[in-house]
Amino acid sequence: MEVYQIVIIDPEGKKVLTEFEGEKVILGRESSCDIVLPQPKVSRRNSEIFRRDNQFFLRDLRSTNGTFLNGKRIAEEVVLRPRDVIAIGDYHLRIRLKEDLEELPKAEAKKAKAKGREVGLSEEKLGIATRLREEAHRNLLERMDLRSIDFSKTDQEELKAKTRQIIGEIVAEMASRIPSWMEKERFSKEILDEALGLGPLEDLLADPEITEIMVNRRDQIYIERNGKLELTDRRFSSDRAVLNVIEKIVAPLGRRIDESSPLVDARLKDGSRVNAIIPPLALKGSSLTIRKFSKKPFIIEDLVRFGALTEKMAEFLKITVRARKNIIISGGTGSGKTTLLNVVSSFIPEGERIVTIEDAAELQLPQEHVISLESRPPNIEGKGAITIRDLVRNALRMRPDRIVVGECRGGEALDMLQAMNTGHDGSLTTGHANSPRDILSRLETMVLMSGMDLPLRAIREQIASAIDLIVQQARFADGSRKITHITEVQGMEGDKITLQDIFVFEQRGYDAQGRVIGEIKCTGFVPKFVEELRRQGVEVPQEIFQ
C-alpha cells in the first residue's frame, strides 16, 4: 500500500511530518486518535481522512468545532485534491504523496505570484514598469477616448473586446521596449484593468486573504492580510488614474467627488465599504481606503475557531439575543465590531421583523424578514441628506420587532435609547470606545449632540434602563481580534451607572512570533436577568458562568 505523509503545522508554526499507509486516520483531541491535536478548539474525535478507489476523502465526525477545507467549513465528506489545506482548530494539515514533495515549492511560488504578492522587483524595475504602463494607457486614451464613454449605457462585453484588441496592438508596437522580465500577458491585463476596471486594485480585490486595501498615493498601496499591514508592489500609472478609479466607484451611486466636495463614502457592487479623499485635503495625492466585504459572512463557529471568543461566550450571546436583551458592541476602528454585529444579529429568531440602519450597508442577515435602510449624503446643492437619526425615527413607524443600527455616532443615540426603552427590546448597535465604561461616556456625549437639554442624571438613567449588555471588542498588535469583555449594565447607584464583568480576556504578553498570549475567563458572576429568564422558561446552563 502506498505511503503518504500528513504535514501538520501546529498553532506555533512548527511543522510535523507523519507517515501513514492505512485506509483511515482519525484526527481529534482524544489520546486514542491516530493524530492527536491537543487544543480546546479541537473536538475529541473531530474528523477522519480515508482512502477509497485511489482517492483521499475528508469527513467531519459531527464535531462541535468544525472541519475546514481551504477556508470553508465542510458539511459532508469531500474529495481531497493535491495541495488542499485542512484546518482543525489552529492546526493546518496537508496530504502529500512522495512524488509531490519536489514540486511543492515551485507550485507555492507560482500561486503567490498569481495572487499578486511581492515578487521581488527592484525599485528600478518598478519604475520602468510604471512608465511603460503610463505610455500604453495614454495611447489607449488617444485611440478610444475612454473618458467620454458612458459606461452605464455601453455594452460591457463589446467594450471589453474592443479595448482588448486595441491594447494588443499597442503592446505589439511596444514589444521591442518591453523587458523580458515583464510578462506581456500581465502587462496587457494591467492596462485593461486600469482602463475599464479598478486598475491595480482588481487582483487585490479578488484575493480572499486581503481584508483591507489602502491607497496612500498613486505609488504606495498597502493591504491588510491576516490582521497585518503589507506594502504591495502595485502602483497606479498616474494621479489621474487614481481619481478615475474613485469616480468609477462613486458615479453609479449618484455621488460626486471634486474640489468642492473632496471626500466621499461609498461602496462597491459587492458591498465593500469605500472612503475616498482627494486634494486639496489629501496633500500627497488622492487617497482611497476599501474595507472588503466578505462574500461568505462569518458565523459564530468561525469566531470561536479564530479565538475571538469561547464556546461559553458564544452560547451566552445566543441566549441573550434570543431573550431580547439590548446589546451594544464597543471597540476601536478595525476591531471587528460590524463583523461581530452581523454574527450576533444572526441569532435573532425567524419570524421577527428586523430593520437594519447603516451609513454603508454591510450587514448580511440570514433571516427572511429584514428591511435594510441606508443613509444618504446631501446632493450637489447641499440638500436631500437623510441621516441615521432620520432613519431611526422612521424605523419606529415601520412596526419593527428589532432595530439594528450599524453604528451610533451622534444624536441618533437618543432615539435608539428611547426605542429600547419603549418596547423595542432586543435591539443592537455598535459604538467607538476602548472599554465598557468608555462607551457609556460616549453615549452620554452622543445624547447631548441630539440638541436635547437633558440633565446628566436623566441621560444616565436612560442608558442604564436601555442597555443590558456591553460587548467590548479589541484588535491586538498581532492582528488578532478578540472580545475582551462581556459586561452587564446593572443599573444606577447614586449618580453612577454600575457595571459587572461576566467574561474578561486577560492578556499575559506576546510569544516569540509576536502573537498575543492570554485567555478568556469567566468571572463567576451570574447576570441579574438570568433568574428572570429562567422564570420565563428560558434555559440558561449554569456551567456557562463557571
N, C-alpha and C positions, 0 to 999 in steps of 0.2 A: 504493500500500500504506500502511496506517495507521501513523503514527509512534507509538512508545511510549517511555516512559522507564524505565530501571532505576536506582532510587535505591540508592546504596551508602553504608552507614555503616561507616567504617573502624574499626580497633581503638582509635583515639584519639578516636572520637566525631565525626569530621568527616564531613560529608555531601557526596557527589559525585553529580551527575546526569549520566547518559549516555543519549543518544537513539539508538534503533535503528529500522529498518524492515524488516530482513531476516527470513528464515524461521527462522534458528538462530543462537544465541550460545553460544560455548564459554567456560567460566569455569575458571581454574586459575592455577597459579604460573608456568607456562611463558610466555615472552615472545610466543609465537605465538598465544596465546589472544586472543579478542575482548575479554574483560575479564580483566585481569591482577591477581591478588590475591597480592602478594609476601610470603608468610608461610610458614614451615616447616610450619604446621598444615594448609596447603592443598596438595593433591596437584597434580602437574604439569598434568594435564588432569582436573579434579575433577568437573565437571558440565556439563550443557547445558540451555538454555532454548530451546524451539522452539514454532512455531505449527502447528496443524493444525485444519482445519474451524472457523476463527474462535475457537479456544481456545488458551490458553498451557499448555504442559506442562513439567515439570521432570524431568530424568533424571540419576541418578548414573552416572558413567562408570567404575564399578568402582574407585572411589577407596579408598585406604587410610584416609583421614581421615574420609570420610563426608560426606553432604549432609543437612541437617536442614530440615524444613518445620514451622514453628510448634512447634519444640522436639522433634520426633520424627524419628528417622533414617529416610530413605526407602530401600526395597529395590528398587523398580521405578519406572517413570515414573508421575507423578501429575499430575492437573489442578490448575492454579493458579487460585485464587479471588481476588476483589478483597481487597486488604489482607492476603494471606498473607505471612508473613515467612520468607525463606530464610536459613539460617545456614551459612556455609562458613568453617571456622576461626573467627577472631574478627570476621569480616565479616558484616554483615546486609544483605540485599538485598530490594527490593520492586519489583514491576512496577506502573507507573501509566499509564493512558491519559489523554489530555488532559482528558477530561470529569470524571475522578476528582479532579483536583487541588483544586478548590474545596471538595468535600465532605469531604476527609480530616480537617481539623482538628475539624469537628463530630463526625465518627464516632469519633475518638480520645477526645474529651471524654466522649461518651456511653458508650464502652467503659470508661473509667476510673471513671465514676460507677457503672456496673453492677457493677464489681468491688468497690465499697465503699471506694474510696480517698478520701483527703481531698478534700472538696468545698467547702471554704472557709467552713463555718458558723462564725459568731462564738460566743464563749463564752455570750453571752446566748441565742442561738437553741438551742444545745446544751442549755442549762438548761431552756428551755421544752419541747423535745422529750422530755427525760428525765422531767420532771414529768408530762407527758401520758401517757407510756408507763407510769409508775408507777400513775397513776389507772386506766388501762384494764386493767392487769394485776390490780389489786385488785378491780375489778368482775368480771373473769373468774373470779377465785378464789372470790368470793362466789356466783356463779351456778353454778359447776361443782364446787367443792371439789376441785381438781386434786391437792391434797396427799394425799387419801385414796385416789386411784386407783392400783391395782396395774398399772403399765404392761406388765409381763411377761405378764399374763393378759388383757389387753384387746385387742380387735381394733383395730389401729393406724389403718387407713383409716377405720373408723367413728368412732373417737375424733377423728381429724383433721377429718373432715367436720362433726361436731357442734361442735367448738371453732371452726372457721372460721365457721360460721353465727352463733354467739353473738358472736364478735369483730365480725362485720359489723353486728350490732345495736348493739353498744357504740359502734363508730366512727360509725354513723349518728346516735346520740344526742349524740355529742360534736362532730359536724360543724361546728357554728357556732363552736366554740372552736379548731378545728384551723387554724393559719395556712396561707395559700396556698402558702408555700414548702415545706410538708411534704406529700409525696406520700401520699395516703390508702392507696394500694395497698402502698407500702413500710411505712407505719406499721402496717397490719394484719399484714403478714408478720413484722415485728419482734415483735409481741405473740404471734403463733403460735409463732415460734421460741423465745421465752422460756418459753412455756407447755409445749411438747412437745419442743423440741429443746435446743440449747445456746445459745440467746439470740443475742447479738450476735456470737458466735463462728462461727455457721453459715456466713456468707458468707466469713469469713476462712479457714475450713477448706476451703471449695470452691475458693479461689483457688490455682492450681498454682504461682504465683510465690512464695507465702509458705511459708517453711520452719519458722518457729517463731512461736508465739503466747504472749505473756507478759501475764497479768492481774496487775497490781501491786495494784490495789484496784478497786472497782466502777466508778470513773470514770476509770481510767487503764489502757489496753490498748495494749501495744506489739507490733509484729511484726518479724520479720526477713525482709527481701526482698533477694535478691542479696547476702547477707552483711552488709547494713546494717540498723541498727535504725531503725524509724519509729514515731512516736506516731500512733495512729489517732484518728478522731473517734467511735469506738464506745464505748458505755457500757452497763452493766447498770442496771436501774431501781432496785436496792437491794442491800444486803449480803446479804439473804436470797436474792436471785436468783442471786448467785454461788454461795452454798452449795448451792442447789437443783441447779445445773448439776454441781457436784462430786459430789453424792450420786447423780445420774443416771448418772454415769460409773462410780463405784466399786461401786454396789449390785449390778449384774448379775455382777460378778466375785467376789462374796462378801466384799468388803472393806467397812470402815466408816470413817467419819471423824466424830469428835465431840471434846469437851473432853478425854476420857480417852485418845483416840488421834488427836491433832490433825494428823498428817501421813501421807500415803499415796502410794505409787507405783501406777500403774495404766496401762491402755492403752485406746484406743478400738477400735471394731469393725474399723477398717482397719489396726490395729497401731500407730497413733501413740502415742508414749510420753507419759504424763501424770504430773506431780508436783503435788500439792496440799498446802497448809499453811494452817491456819485459826487464829483467835485461840484461846487467849491467846498462842500463839507468834508469829503474824503480827500485829504491832501496829496496822497501818493497815487491817486487814480481810483477808478470805480472799484467798489468792494462788494462782494456777493457771498452770502452765507446760506447754505442749504442744509437743513436738517432732514435727512431722508426718512421717508415714510415706509415702515415695514410692510412688505407685500403680504406677509402672513403675521397677523397680530400675535403677540406673545400671550401665553396662557399662564396660569398660576404655577403650573409644574415647571415651566421654563425658569421662572424667577427663583423657585426653590433650587433647581439644578444649578443656576448661576451663583447661588449662595447669597442672594439678596434678602432672603428671609427663610425661616424654618417651616416645617410642615405644621407645627403647632400654631405658628402665627398665621399661616395660610388658612387653617381651619377656623381660627378665631375671627379673621376678617370676613370669611364667608358667612359665618353665623351672624355677625353684627350687621352686614349689609342686608341679609335676608330678613333680619329682625327690625329693619327700617331705622337704624341709628344714623344720625347725621355725622359725616366724616369730612375732615379737611386734611388734604395731603400737603405737607410743607417740605420745602427743600430749596437748595440753591439752583442757579441756572445749570442745565445739563445734568441734573441729578437723577432724572428719570421719573419726574412727577407725572407727566402725561402718560407714559407707559404704564405706570402703576395705576393711575386713574382708570385707564382703559381696562386693565385686568380686573380691578375691583368692581367696576361697573358691570362686568360680565356676570357677576353673581346675582344681579337683580333678576327676580323670577320672571319667566314669560307671563304674558297676560297683563303686565303693568304698562301704563303709558309713560314713556320716558321722553323728556325734552332735553336735548343737549344744546349748549350755547358756547360758542368759541369765537376767537378772533380769526383763526385759520383752522378750518375743520380738519381735525386729526383723529378724533375718536372713531373706532371701528367696533361698534357694539354688535354682538351676535343676535340680540333679541329682534323680534319682528316688528314690534310696535314702538318705533323710535322716530322722533321728529328732530332733525338736525338743523339748527339755526346758526348763521354766521354773520358777524357784524360787518359794517360797510363803511369805508372811509368817505370823506367828502369828495364831491366831483370837482371838475376844473374851476367852477365858480365858487367853490368852498361850501357848497350846500349838499344836502341829501345824506349826511352822515347818519348811520344807525349804530349806536353804541351798545356795548354789552349790557349796560343798565337798561336801555330801551327794550332789549330782548328779554331780560329777566322779568321786567314788568309785564311785557306782552305774554310771556310764558304762563304767568299766573292766570291768564284768561283762557288758557288752552286746555284746562282740566287735566293738568299733569299729575301722575302718581309720584313721579320722581323728577327732580331738576338736577342736571349735571352741568356745572359751569366749568369750562376748561381752565380758566384762571381768574381769580378776583384780583383786580389791580386798583380799583377806585371806589366810587360811590355805589357801585352795584353790590358791594359787600352788605350795605344796609338792607337793600331789597332781598338779598339772599338770606340774611339772618331773619328777617321778618317772615319770609316764606317758610323757613324751617320751624319758626315758632307758631305758624298758623295753619298747621295741618299737612304740610308737605314734608313729612318725616322721610328719612332715608335719602336725603339729598346729598350730593357730593360736589366737592370743588377742590382746587389747589391754590397755593399761595407761596410767594417767595419769602423764606425766612430760614435762619440757621439753627433753630431749636424750637421745641413746642412752646416755650414761654415767649420766644420772639414773635411767633405767628399771632399770638394774642395781641401783642403791642401793634403789629401791622394791621390787624383787623380794626383796632381802635382808630388808628390813623385813617384807614380807608373809609370808615363810617363818617368821620369828621369831614372827609373830602366830598361827601354827598351834599354838603351845604346845610344839613340839619343841625341846629344849635342845641345839641343834647348834652346833659351833664355826663361826665366821665363814668360815674357810677351806673347811670342808666344804660350806657353803652355796654359796660362790662356785664350787667345783668342780662342784657340781650344775648351777648356772646355765650355766657355761662349756661343759659337755658336752651340755646340753639344747638351748640356743638356738643356732641357726645364723645368723639374720639379725634385725636390728632395723630396722624401717621407721619413721622419725620423720615425723610429720605436724604441720603448724602452720597456724593461722589468722592472717592478717595484718590490719592496720588497715583495709585497703580492702575487707575481707570475703572476699578470695580465700583458698582453702585449697590448700596445696602440700605435696608430700613434700620435706622439706629434707635428709634423709639416708637412704641405704640403707647399712647398716653391717654388716660381718661380725664375728661373735664368734669370735675365733681360738683362744682357749684361755687358759691361765694362764701368767703369767710372775712367778715368786715368789708373792706373795700377791695379785697384782692380775690382773684379767681384762683381756686385751688386745683392743682393737677396731681395725678398719681400715675407713675410709670407702671405699665404692665409687662412690657418686654423692652430690654435695653441691649444694645450692642456695645461690648466692652473691647476696645482696641488695646493690643499689647505691643504694637510696634510693627516692623516690617521684616520679612525674611531676606535671605541673600539675593533673591531675584527681584526684590523691591515690592513684593506682594504684601498686602496688609494682613496682619495676624490678629486674630481676635475671635470672640464668639458671642452669639446672641443668647442672652439669659432671660429666664422668667424671673420676675421679681418676687413671685409668690402671692402678689396682691390680686384679689378677685374683684372685678369691677362691680360697682353698686348695682348696675342694671341687670346683672346675671340672675339674681333672685327673681326680679320682675319677669324676665324671660321664662324662667322655669315655671312660674305661676301661669304663664300664657301657653305652656305646653311645649316650649322650645327647649330641646335637649342641648345642654352645654356641658360637655365632658369635663370633669374636674381635673383630669390629667393635663389639660392644656396649661393650667396655671402652676403646675408642679415642676 
